[in-house]
Amino acid sequence: MIGDVDDDGLDDFLVAAPERNLDGVKRGAVYVLSAMGSGEITAVASAELHGLIDDGRFGLAMTGIGDADGSGAGIAIGAPGEGRGKVFMFSGGLAGVYTSDDAIGRVVGEAFGGGLGSALVGNIDYDDDGLLDLIVGADGGDSGAGEVVVFLGGGL
């Protein structure tokens, strides 16, 4: 559960398809669901978010991030295959279809192939200051020298 990101009064959950081929190869997609249903994922999801870069693996990691901009609970989505790796942040009130270009914020990795966004932990107060923080992992790609970065709340 990630909170109510589509403003329907129900807690939502995310379903990832990081290797989904949408107008490209392994661009990836994430779907927001409020309730269990049967049928095609695009028919039962209240929101659909798409990556735009081939082999970007948008959605490999995802997490709730709380209310980053006053619009309600938001989400962060990792795309470790996008160049240096990226994390996209989306605000609350999600309904309909979005792309990574619609994100309210982005974090870009330092090194090409570093895999930033391969792991995410949100909705956590890491430093116990009363603000939600975001923890982002980078698997290091071929070098294997991964890293973890903590973004403290208030700056998201």
C-alpha positions in Angstrom: 0.0 0.0 0.0 1.3 3.4 -0.9 -1.5 5.7 0.3 -4.2 7.2 -1.8 -2.5 8.5 -4.9 -5.6 8.7 -7.1 -7.8 10.6 -4.7 -10.6 8.1 -4.6 -10.5 7.6 -0.8 -8.9 4.1 -1.0 -5.3 3.1 -0.4 -3.7 2.2 -3.7 -1.0 -0.3 -4.7 1.4 -0.3 -7.6 2.0 -2.9 -10.3 5.2 -2.8 -12.3 6.0 -4.0 -15.8 9.6 -2.7 -16.2 10.1 -4.7 -19.4 6.9 -3.7 -21.1 7.3 -2.8 -24.7 5.2 0.4 -25.2 6.2 2.1 -28.5 9.7 0.8 -28.0 11.7 -1.9 -26.3 11.6 -2.5 -22.5 10.5 1.1 -21.8 8.4 -0.1 -18.8 5.2 0.9 -17.2 3.6 1.3 -13.7 -0.1 0.9 -12.9 -2.0 2.3 -9.9 -4.7 0.1 -8.6 -7.3 0.9 -5.9 -9.1 -2.5 -5.8 -8.6 -6.0 -7.1 -10.3 -6.6 -10.4 -10.1 -8.9 -13.4 -9.3 -8.0 -16.9 -6.5 -6.3 -18.8 -4.3 -4.2 -16.5 -5.0 -1.1 -18.5 -8.7 -1.5 -17.9 -8.5 -2.0 -14.1 -5.8 0.6 -13.4 -6.8 4.1 -12.3 -3.5 5.5 -13.6 -0.9 4.3 -16.0 2.6 5.7 -16.2 5.0 4.9 -19.1 8.8 5.2 -19.5 10.0 6.8 -22.8 13.5 5.4 -23.2 14.3 2.0 -24.8 15.8 -0.4 -22.2 15.1 2.1 -19.5 13.2 -0.4 -17.3 10.9 2.3 -15.9 9.2 0.7 -12.9 12.0 -1.7 -11.8 11.7 -0.1 -8.4 8.8 2.1 -7.0 7.6 3.4 -3.7 5.2 5.9 -2.1 6.8 9.3 -1.2 4.0 10.9 0.8 2.8 14.4 -0.1 5.7 16.2 -1.9 3.8 19.2 -3.2 0.5 19.5 -1.4 -1.6 17.5 -3.9 -1.7 14.2 -1.8 0.4 11.1 -1.6 2.8 10.7 -4.5 5.1 8.0 -5.9 8.7 7.6 -7.0 9.6 5.3 -9.9 13.1 4.1 -10.8 14.4 3.6 -14.3 17.9 2.3 -13.8 18.4 1.6 -17.5 18.0 5.2 -18.6 21.6 6.2 -19.2 23.0 7.0 -15.7 19.8 5.8 -14.1 16.9 8.0 -13.0 14.2 8.3 -10.4 11.0 10.1 -11.4 8.6 11.6 -8.8 4.9 12.0 -9.4 2.5 14.0 -7.3 -0.8 12.8 -5.9 -4.2 12.9 -7.7 -3.0 10.5 -10.4 -5.7 9.4 -12.8 -5.3 8.6 -16.5 -2.1 8.0 -18.6 1.2 9.7 -17.9 4.8 9.5 -19.2 8.1 10.1 -17.4 8.0 13.6 -18.9 5.0 14.4 -16.6 7.1 13.8 -13.4 7.3 16.7 -10.9 10.9 15.9 -10.2 13.8 13.8 -11.3 17.0 12.5 -9.8 19.7 11.5 -12.3 22.7 9.2 -11.5 26.3 10.3 -11.6 27.8 7.6 -13.9 26.6 6.2 -17.1 25.3 2.6 -16.5 25.3 3.2 -12.7 21.8 2.0 -12.3 20.4 4.7 -10.1 16.8 3.8 -9.3 17.3 0.1 -9.1 16.0 0.1 -5.5 13.7 2.6 -3.7 12.4 3.0 -0.1 10.0 5.8 0.6 7.4 6.8 3.2 10.1 6.4 5.9 11.4 9.0 8.3 15.1 8.0 8.2 16.4 10.8 10.4 13.4 11.0 12.8 12.7 14.7 12.0 9.0 14.2 11.3 9.5 14.5 7.5 9.3 11.6 5.0 12.6 10.7 3.3 13.5 8.8 0.2 16.3 6.2 0.0 17.6 5.5 -3.6 19.8 2.6 -4.6 22.1 2.3 -7.6 23.3 -1.2 -8.4 26.5 0.0 -10.1 25.7 -1.7 -13.4 28.7 -3.6 -14.8 31.1 -2.2 -12.2 29.2 -3.7 -9.3 30.2 -0.8 -7.1 26.7 0.1 -6.0 25.7 2.9 -3.7 22.8 4.2 -1.6 21.7 7.8 -1.4 19.3 9.2 1.3 17.2 12.3 0.3 16.0 13.9 3.5 12.4 15.2 3.7 11.6 18.8 3.0 13.6 18.9 -0.2 11.5 16.4 -2.1 
